[in-house]
Each structure stands twice: as structure tokens, then as C-alpha cells.
Amino acid sequence: MALKQTTAFFKLYAGALLTLFLCLFSTSGNGQGKVFKAGASVTNITPPLGEGIVGNFGNPPPAMYVHDDLHTRSLVLDDGQTRLAFVISDNVGITHEVFDHARRMVHEETKIPLANILMSSTHTHSGISASGDFNERKPGLEKPLDAYQQFIARRMADGVRIAIHNLEPARIGWGVGSVPQHVFNRRWIMKEKVPNPFGEMDQVQFNPGVNNANKKEPAGPTDPEVSFLSVQSAGGRPLAVLANYSLHYVGGVPKDHISADYFAVFADRLQELLKADRQEVPFVAMMTNGTSGDVNNINFRGPAENHPAYAKMKIVANDVANEVLRVYNKVQYKDWVPLKAAASQLKLAVRKPSAQMLARARSINARPDNIKPDHPLEKTYAERTIQMHELWPDFVNATMQTFQIGEVGIAAIPFEVFTEIGLEIKAKSPFKPTFTIELANGCYGYLPTPEQHLLGGYETWPGTNRVEKEASRKIVAEILKLFNEIK
């Protein structure tokens, strides 16, 4: 009897050990036995003084003062099988050549697949160019990167390596808030058409002014949502928050100052609100730019506002950070979620000028400067028309990218994307919630819808918009296809 009892005991014991082993090392979709990890970092990418600050028309003024440093903020997530990397840099727009160089370095140094590395610009208008000299750049052809491009690419790659060094067991959650009071569509349908730099008339004017009696109504919607991912250590210590808000930028910066705009103020304020300052492994907050190609912070319904330098961005950043905190306090965290990524190269036709447009541009470009133009930007767009004809290829291959993070879907598009496009992606995505990061993995200009092209306006002008008028339709279809591949 004793022998039978002993044998039964060992069978029971062996069965229990097997069950425990399967629980600990299971690779099933519920994540049992897997360890979710996260790590984040901040690296400085502030340029030297004296370089031209880009983001506005005219000759870029030299940077004379650093109000606040520019940074690259990185977040790496690891589900035990797949790693995803976010790299968000304070710049108006970084070309795909720079991003591609940085992504190759990340891949070579960390083995993270290229499709799993998402890099984007915040769109601050108070930094120097990371796109090189437009007049000398021909997309699709290799050209040595200039000094700042090499520097920023190296720092982006370094940021990912530091984030990997900081990887630790973590939990993840997400939330969606709403901050409608700071987003306004800047494109207005006018009662009477207005001239454009090409000798034609537009139905839409961008930034029409508060007191313009000709304006009728906004030409498109806004997206008030602020979406975010939150990662904490296994014990609940804040590690990082990656947020997304569809606001172009705020501005209110002296023309010769370097600043990361409201994106950096948000990051600093959220760290303060979460009491996450001076941790041994620093907490990293980051704000990505959503689909805001036609949205800014100016309420053209009035009344006019007048703020001291840097004041308005603080108001916006504080409101957005407070809303994130409100939702953050309700987030339910998961110890493990699956991570997936998909990317593709979408071939898009470049919007080349017609023979008539080119002849007109050359005539304007050859005209003496003392002759008054019919439109204040006439000569600027004559030069851009010639550049599009001489420097740009017939097609570009633009990187489209999607991430799955548990129930969250993230799209990445290398344009300044109109808000209605982002809203369409959110509505049709198989993931809830979904958000889109613009100016990601490249910078090919504005992305209006075909309907917005019919209305005209700055964002639709050739040289500002650089690809075919149907591009938004093709991009939405491709993003949804990639989402369905990883779902």
C-alpha cells in the first residue's frame, strides 16, 4: 500500500511540475510566462547657434539664443519575442534620407527590424533644418548628409541603444482624453475667391485672420482627442508616456530663438504632475504630432489674442498634460500585450508642373525684384515650381507603417496629414483606440484629400503639396491593409 501511495504521490507531483512549467513558459497569446519590458531615453539634439531657423517663409534667420534644448525621445517595448522602437525628434520635418540612415544604424547595432522602428518629427518651427538644402537635394538619389543631419541621425540611434539599456520588466496601459479648446481648422472657405501665387483663384485661404470679413466657415474638421500609451515598472514606477495630439504647433517664439515648442513643455509638465522627477532611470514623456496639417492654435472666430513670447504654448501644454493626467489616473495596466509591426513602400507620383506653369514660373523668376508681384508669394512659388521640375523624380516611394500594441493601433505617415484623413483612419481601423503619427519616417509635404485640392489654398499648392492629388486615398487604403495584416 505504501508503495502504491508513493507512486501516486510522485505522479501527482510530476503532473504539478509539468503544469507549472507550461504556465511559466507558455507562448500562447495571453502572455503567460512572458515578461513585458520597456525602456526610454532622452538625448540632446540642440544645434549650434548661427545656423538658419526654418519653418517660415523668407530667408531663415540665424539662431542667436537657445530658449530650451531640442531632444530626441525614445521608447522601446519588448514582449519577449518582438521589439518596437519609437524615436521622436524636435524638428520641423526630417527627410527620409536622414531617418533611413538612423534606422539602418539602429538595425545594425540592435537587430531591431527596420519595420519595427518608427521615427518622427514633432514639427517645431524653431529649429534648424534636418532636411539639407532643398535646392541641392534630389529625392531618391544618395547625397552625403550634412553635419547636422549626421549628428541628429547618430543621436537618434544612440537614443534607442540607451532605451534598450534601460529595459526592465514593465506593465502597459493606454487612454484617450479630449482637449477641444486648442485645435482650430486654419483653412477657411471664403465668400469671394482669393488669388494664389499661380495666377489663379482659390476658394480657401489659410490663416485668414480674425477680422477678415470675407471668411465664411472652416473648410474641415478638427480632432480633439489626446491619445497616449503609459508604461510603468512592474512595481508601478512611471517609465514613459507617449502621447498624440493633432495640433500643428503653437509658436509665439522670437524668430531667432531655438525652442521645442509645446511638445517639450508638455513633456516637462507631465513629469512634474506625475512626480516623476529625478528618478534614477529618468521618466520620459513625449508628444507626437497627430494629423494636423490643416489645424493650428488660432481661433479665427475671434476675439484676437495677444500673448507674450512662450505664454500660449504653456497654456496649451498645461491643458493637454492635465487631461492626460485625468485619464492616466484611470488607466488599467496589463502585465503583457502582443507587439506587431508592418511596413511597406507606397509608390506615389510626384506632382510635376505643366508646361504652362513652368513657363510662367521661369518668367517670374527672371523678373527684377523691383517689380511689384501680383501675389506676395509669387516668386517663392515660381522657384519651387522650377525645383519640382528639375530636382524631383517622377515617383517617390513613401514608407507606410503600422504598429499593434495590445488593443492599440498606431499608423505612421510621412506627410503633414489633414485631420479628416486621421479621423477616417480611426473610424475604419480594426484597432480601438487608433492614432496616427505624422511626419514619420520622412517628410514629403502636405497631404490634403482630393476634395480639399478642389478648394485650393496654401496646403494644396504645387511645391507645398508634392505628390498626386489622389495620394490620400491610396495612403488610407495602404494603412488599413497593413493594420489588417497585423490584426
Secondary structure, DSSP 8 states (H G I E B T S, - for coil): -HHHHHHHHHHHHHHHHHHHHHHHH--STT-TT---EEEEEEEE----TTSBEESSSSS--B--EESS--EEEEEEEE-SS-EEEEEEE-SS-B-HHHHHHHHHHHHHHH---GGGEEEEE---SSEE-BS--GGG--TTS-----HHHHHHHHHHHHHHHHHHHT-EEEEEEEEEEE-GGG-EE-EEEEEEEEE-TTS-EEEEEES--TT-TTEEEESS----EEEEEEEEETTS-EEEEEEEE---------TTEE--HHHHHHHHHHHHHTT-TT-SS--EEEEEE-S-TTEES--TTS------TTHHHHHHHHHHHHHHHHHHTT---BS---EEEEEEEEEEEB----HHHHHHHHHHHHS-TTS--SSTTHHHHHHHHHHHHHHS-SEEEEEEEEEEETTEEEEEESSEE-HHHHHHHHHH-SSSSEEEEESBS---BEE--HHHHHH--GGGSBTTB-B-TTHHHHHHHHHHHHHHHH-
